[in-house]
């Protein structure tokens, strides 16, 4: 047995510590400081302030329409460009009107401009059960978001969104997929199957795209939040609820809305 000097023992312990520290190093792809495609997705996300006015439906006799007042509706939320020709994907409850296919005025907050821009638009499709809507505005855009493939999202995957909560302006939320295919209270209706997330944000982010941190693709649309507390002495649990990509794609396909897609796992930005 060899006798080791104190200096020799210190050197060996230091070398072991360095070796262990190296084993604990996280690969850059496993823990990124900035989500993939963030800048590009910021440029295709907009604040939506919607004002709609249209006369009542014409199914009733003409004499009953003489004193009819125009229908009015308004909404605030977020939306994402899904095609360069001006198609914006958002939530149905942002657009408000069930089965609406009329002209709308949309105030769009554009990054880098001091004032929001008002655009004319048309509600091209709406589904209150899925809580999805598409509005087309009279403006072309340089590029658009990309819809993920069904089954591409994984449990526990890191995600983020870009939205416009309250009056804070643009804000970025980050979190993880807590659960897929969640059906609250056994409800098997179209609204039942949802995506649960731990993103923290506020009112006004409804309609914002849920984006994969790995690929930058749209994997869901923010819909609502659920607040749970088991008792007065128990801390509350707040979970964000989103529409999964399977519903998004079926909604767009059913209504003939153009959108972009790409093979599973491939990033959508440079």
C-alpha positions in Angstrom: 0.0 0.0 0.0 1.4 3.3 -1.1 1.3 6.4 1.2 -0.1 9.5 -0.6 0.9 12.9 0.3 -1.8 15.5 1.1 -1.0 17.4 -2.1 -1.4 14.2 -4.1 -4.8 13.4 -2.4 -6.0 16.9 -3.2 -5.0 16.5 -6.9 -6.9 13.2 -7.2 -10.0 14.6 -5.6 -9.9 17.7 -7.9 -9.5 15.5 -11.0 -12.4 13.4 -9.9 -14.6 16.4 -9.3 -13.7 17.8 -12.8 -14.5 14.4 -14.4 -17.9 14.2 -12.6 -18.7 17.8 -13.6 -18.0 16.9 -17.2 -20.4 13.9 -17.0 -23.2 16.3 -15.8 -22.8 18.7 -18.7 -26.1 19.2 -20.6 -25.9 19.0 -24.3 -26.9 22.3 -25.9 -29.7 20.6 -27.9 -31.3 19.3 -24.7 -31.5 22.6 -22.9 -31.7 25.7 -25.1 -31.8 29.2 -23.8 -33.9 30.4 -26.7 -36.7 28.3 -28.3 -36.2 27.2 -31.9 -37.7 29.5 -34.5 -38.7 32.1 -31.9 -38.0 35.2 -34.0 -39.8 33.8 -37.0 -42.9 32.8 -35.0 -42.9 36.3 -33.3 -43.3 37.8 -36.8 -46.3 35.6 -37.7 -48.2 36.2 -34.4 -50.5 39.2 -34.0 -52.8 40.7 -31.4 -56.4 40.7 -32.7 -59.0 43.2 -31.7 -62.1 42.3 -33.7 -65.2 44.5 -34.3 -68.0 43.0 -36.3 -71.3 44.6 -37.5 -73.7 42.9 -39.8 -77.5 43.0 -40.3 -79.6 40.2 -39.0 -80.1 37.0 -41.0 -82.5 37.2 -43.9 -84.4 34.0 -43.2 -87.2 36.1 -41.5 -89.8 37.9 -43.7 -88.8 41.4 -45.0 -91.4 43.2 -42.9 -89.8 41.8 -39.8 -86.5 43.2 -40.7 -87.5 46.9 -41.1 -86.7 47.8 -37.5 -84.0 45.2 -37.0 -80.8 46.5 -35.4 -77.4 45.4 -36.7 -75.7 42.6 -34.9 -72.5 43.6 -33.2 -69.8 41.6 -31.7 -66.2 42.2 -30.5 -63.4 40.1 -29.3 -59.7 40.3 -28.3 -57.1 37.6 -28.5 -54.1 36.5 -30.5 -53.7 34.8 -33.9 -51.1 33.2 -36.1 -50.6 33.6 -39.9 -50.9 30.1 -41.4 -50.7 31.2 -45.0 -49.1 34.1 -46.8 -52.3 35.1 -48.4 -53.6 36.5 -45.1 -55.2 33.5 -43.3 -55.0 33.9 -39.5 -55.8 31.0 -37.2 -57.3 31.9 -33.8 -60.0 30.8 -31.3 -63.7 30.8 -32.1 -64.5 32.6 -28.8 -62.3 35.4 -30.0 -64.4 35.8 -33.1 -67.5 35.3 -31.0 -70.3 34.7 -33.5 -71.5 31.1 -34.1 -71.5 30.2 -37.8 -70.5 33.8 -38.8 -69.2 34.4 -42.3 -69.2 38.1 -42.6 -66.9 41.1 -42.9 -64.9 42.1 -39.9 -62.6 44.9 -38.9 -59.4 43.7 -37.3 -56.9 45.8 -35.5 -53.6 44.1 -35.8 -50.7 45.1 -33.6 -47.5 44.8 -35.7 -44.1 44.7 -33.9 -41.9 47.7 -34.6 -44.8 50.1 -35.4 -46.0 52.7 -32.9 -49.7 52.2 -33.7 -51.8 49.1 -34.6 -52.9 48.7 -38.2 -56.6 48.2 -39.0 -57.4 45.7 -41.7 -60.6 44.5 -43.3 -61.1 40.8 -43.0 -63.6 37.9 -43.5 -64.3 35.0 -41.1 -63.6 32.1 -43.5 -64.4 29.3 -41.1 -65.5 28.9 -37.5 -66.2 25.8 -35.3 -67.4 26.6 -31.8 -67.1 22.9 -30.7 -63.4 22.8 -31.6 -63.1 26.5 -30.6 -61.2 27.3 -33.8 -61.7 30.1 -36.4 -59.9 31.4 -39.4 -60.0 35.0 -40.5 -58.5 36.2 -43.8 -57.3 39.8 -44.0 -56.6 41.8 -47.1 -52.9 41.7 -46.8 -50.1 39.4 -47.9 -47.3 38.3 -45.5 -43.7 37.3 -46.2 -44.1 33.9 -44.6 -46.3 31.9 -42.3 -46.3 29.3 -39.5 -46.1 25.6 -40.1 -48.6 23.1 -38.7 -47.1 20.0 -37.1 -48.0 16.4 -38.1 -50.4 14.3 -36.0 -48.4 12.3 -33.4 -45.4 14.5 -33.7 -45.8 16.1 -30.3 -44.5 14.1 -27.3 -45.5 14.1 -23.6 -43.2 16.3 -21.6 -42.0 18.2 -24.7 -41.0 21.8 -24.2 -43.3 24.3 -25.8 -43.9 28.1 -26.0 -46.4 30.6 -27.3 -46.4 34.2 -28.3 -49.4 36.2 -27.3 -50.9 39.5 -26.2 -52.2 39.2 -22.6 -54.1 42.2 -21.2 -52.3 45.4 -22.1 -48.7 44.1 -21.7 -48.1 43.9 -25.4 -46.3 40.9 -26.9 -45.2 38.3 -24.3 -43.6 34.9 -24.6 -44.7 32.0 -22.4 -42.8 28.7 -22.0 -43.7 25.4 -20.5 -44.2 21.7 -21.1 -46.8 19.3 -22.4 -48.4 17.9 -19.2 -50.8 15.6 -20.9 -52.3 14.9 -24.4 -55.8 13.6 -25.2 -57.3 14.8 -22.0 -61.1 14.4 -21.8 -62.5 16.4 -18.9 -65.4 14.7 -16.9 -65.7 11.9 -19.4 -67.0 14.3 -22.1 -66.4 12.6 -25.4 -67.7 15.5 -27.5 -65.6 17.4 -30.0 -64.6 19.9 -27.3 -63.6 17.1 -25.0 -60.1 16.0 -26.3 -57.6 18.7 -25.2 -53.9 19.4 -24.6 -52.8 20.3 -21.1 -49.9 22.7 -20.6 -48.1 24.5 -17.7 -47.5 27.7 -19.7 -48.2 30.8 -17.5 -50.0 33.7 -19.3 -53.2 35.7 -19.1 -56.4 36.8 -20.8 -55.7 37.8 -24.4 -53.5 34.9 -25.4 -56.5 32.8 -26.5 -55.9 31.9 -30.1 -52.2 32.0 -29.9 -50.3 29.1 -31.3 -48.6 26.5 -29.1 -45.2 26.0 -30.6 -42.7 23.2 -30.2 -39.3 24.4 -28.8 -37.5 21.8 -30.9 -39.1 22.4 -34.3 -40.9 25.7 -34.0 -44.1 24.1 -35.5 -47.6 24.8 -34.4 -48.7 21.9 -32.2 -51.8 23.5 -30.6 -53.9 26.6 -30.2 -54.5 28.2 -26.7 -58.1 27.9 -25.7 -58.6 28.4 -21.9 -57.4 27.6 -18.5 -58.7 25.4 -15.7 -58.4 26.4 -12.0 -58.5 23.6 -9.4 -58.4 23.7 -5.6 -59.2 20.7 -3.4 -59.8 22.8 -0.3 -59.5 26.2 1.2 -56.1 25.3 2.7 -54.7 23.7 -0.5 -52.7 25.7 -3.0 -54.5 26.2 -6.4 -53.5 24.5 -9.6 -53.8 26.4 -12.8 -53.5 24.4 -16.1 -53.7 25.8 -19.6 -55.9 24.0 -22.0 -55.2 24.0 -25.8 -56.7 22.5 -28.9 -54.4 19.7 -30.2 -52.9 19.7 -33.7 -55.2 16.8 -34.9 -58.2 19.0 -34.4 -56.5 21.9 -36.1 -55.6 20.0 -39.2 -59.1 18.4 -39.5 -60.7 21.8 -39.1 -58.6 23.4 -41.8 -59.0 20.5 -44.2 -62.8 20.4 -43.7 -63.0 24.1 -44.6 -60.5 24.1 -47.4 -58.1 26.5 -45.7 -54.5 26.4 -47.0 -51.7 25.9 -44.6 -48.1 24.7 -44.5 -46.8 21.4 -43.2 -43.5 19.5 -43.1 -42.1 16.0 -42.3 -42.1 15.1 -38.6 -39.1 16.3 -36.5 -37.8 18.8 -39.1 -37.3 22.4 -37.9 -39.2 25.1 -39.9 -36.7 27.9 -39.7 -33.1 28.5 -40.8 
